[in-house]
């Protein structure tokens, strides 16, 4: 489930790229908190603590202490430096007790398909409607024993308890196939066997 940790957030009064750079140099991450019709609040979060929270949880739920005011928020978007991969900015969505949210959840494959086959993950994430405080880290999809040609669609999966899939039920999630090289080898072997058999028949006729 998504982590819920308390972070002390400072209110930002300076904006723009220069102010954001100064914030990051001070060991803080610029963030904006919005939702429920409230005016967006520009915040600065402790860099290291924030990184530890979001590195393993794509949909982390955080309790923010904003100058004594407690606010629960969902990490909705993370902007990272394309080279260093450090966090540049966070978008935080205000959530209320008992509220449900729509979030993208990663697909996690379990098991092994039939011998000689491989699997392709067609959908890396699935859209899930779930309680904001019960967001799973991933959706388990078993491929144990699946044969060549098998296709698992959203309609074949079981949503986590209390959650519902919002992705189209016909969306392909996993496709199982036999590698082309193996298929070609098998075809070549069949052809050789056929040629050998035909050659043997010709020799017998002579």
PEQUI-V972830 format. One record per pair of residues at least 24 apart in sequence whose ideal C-beta (glycine too) atoms are under 6 Angstrom apart, sorted by the first residue. I is the first residue (numbers start at 1). J is the second residue. If there is no record, write none. Layout:
I,J
I,J
This chain:
1,134
2,57
2,59
2,60
2,61
2,135
3,53
3,57
3,60
4,61
5,53
5,62
6,63
6,65
7,45
7,49
7,62
7,64
8,65
9,43
9,45
9,64
9,66
10,44
12,42
12,44
29,87
30,89
31,90
31,92
32,91
33,73
33,92
35,93
35,94
36,94
59,103
59,135
74,132
95,132
99,132
100,129
100,131
101,132
102,127
102,129
102,166
103,128
103,135
105,139
106,138
107,139
107,141
108,138
108,140
109,141
109,143
110,140
110,142
111,142
111,143
111,144
113,143
113,146
113,176
114,147
116,178
117,148
117,176
117,178
118,179
119,143
119,174
119,176
120,175
122,172
122,173
122,175
123,171
123,173
126,167
127,166
127,167
128,163
129,164
129,166
130,163
136,160
143,174
146,176
148,177
148,178
150,176
151,175
